[in-house]
Amino acid sequence: MHMSVSIAVAGASGYVGGEVLRVLARHPEVTIGALTAHSSAGDRLGAHQGHLVSLADRVIEPTTPQNLAGHDVVVLALPHGASGEVAAQLPADTLVIDCGADHRLASSEDWVEYYGGEHAGTWPYGMPELITSTGRQRDALPGVDRIAVPGCNVTAVTLGLQPGVAAGVVEPTDIVAVLANGYSGAGKKLSPHLLASEGLGMAQPYAVGGTHRHIPEIAQNLRSAGAADVRISFTPTLVPMSRGILATVTAPLAAGADADSVRAAWVSAYADEPFVHVLPEGQWPSTAMTLGANTALMQVAVDAKAGRVVVVCAIDNLVKGTAGAAAQSMNLALGLPETMGLITEGVAP
């Protein structure tokens, strides 16, 4: 099958926009169209994304519906709260992929509580591996014209824990998730605590005490996988690395479950997934293993003395956590092979 897909990217000068372009530049069916942004409009892309050699001479245009229209696909790599207004002005037959949070949540009440302002609506969810009552979320993506890409932390925690929820071997009412996060997840905004002189010398938690905006999205996903009720303590921590997430997630072992049934649940859930893998027993994932790849690697164990299941999941927050998920979901929506243009091998050392 051969088709040429023209793609515009809004927010092209940011980390997410740059990663979307890096991933799509190697896609055999994609032609990169308009590149837009706000404050960097008029600059050449290479001034902001020097690693994108093939696109370095392209001029960034203002983000307007007129500049984005006329493409088969529009990717919105915009700040939270900015995508809804732009998307509402794009043609209904354009595939619009929102890498921000505006269209992820099904509950408008959750949106108001965690983000504030008016909820822009709910779009088909761009996590193909998400377990649903009828199978996997990938079955809902072919032919759609709107896709909401999941949050990066959400991806790590959801993929890490959903097999246990679906199989009934964990209790989802006492989940504890502690994440080590690379600084690119905070975006390019200038802030003293994000400067190298500050960040390279410390690890620092943020959005502690149930305030992180990804919490309702994680709960939404685990309910999709079969949880009747979800309670989660979620604490992300910035650590001195550019990209990557290492999520350690624990939950009580369900009555009647043991180490064998727990491991079987995870292995079975991901046996046929091209991008999500359970490592051999005794091997634990690191962020280095997934650097630059659309891959989630994990290990699961039972802490018998604590009576808890422990899962560690590693992803690249900019690839599997965002841009790779966008490309993977785009492929499904357009009827292309799901794995097209995506790599599973990380960059090491």
Order of alpha helices (4+ residues) and beta strands (2+ residues): beta-alpha-beta-beta-alpha-beta-alpha-beta-alpha-beta-beta-beta-alpha-beta-alpha-beta-alpha-beta-beta-alpha-beta-alpha-beta-beta-alpha
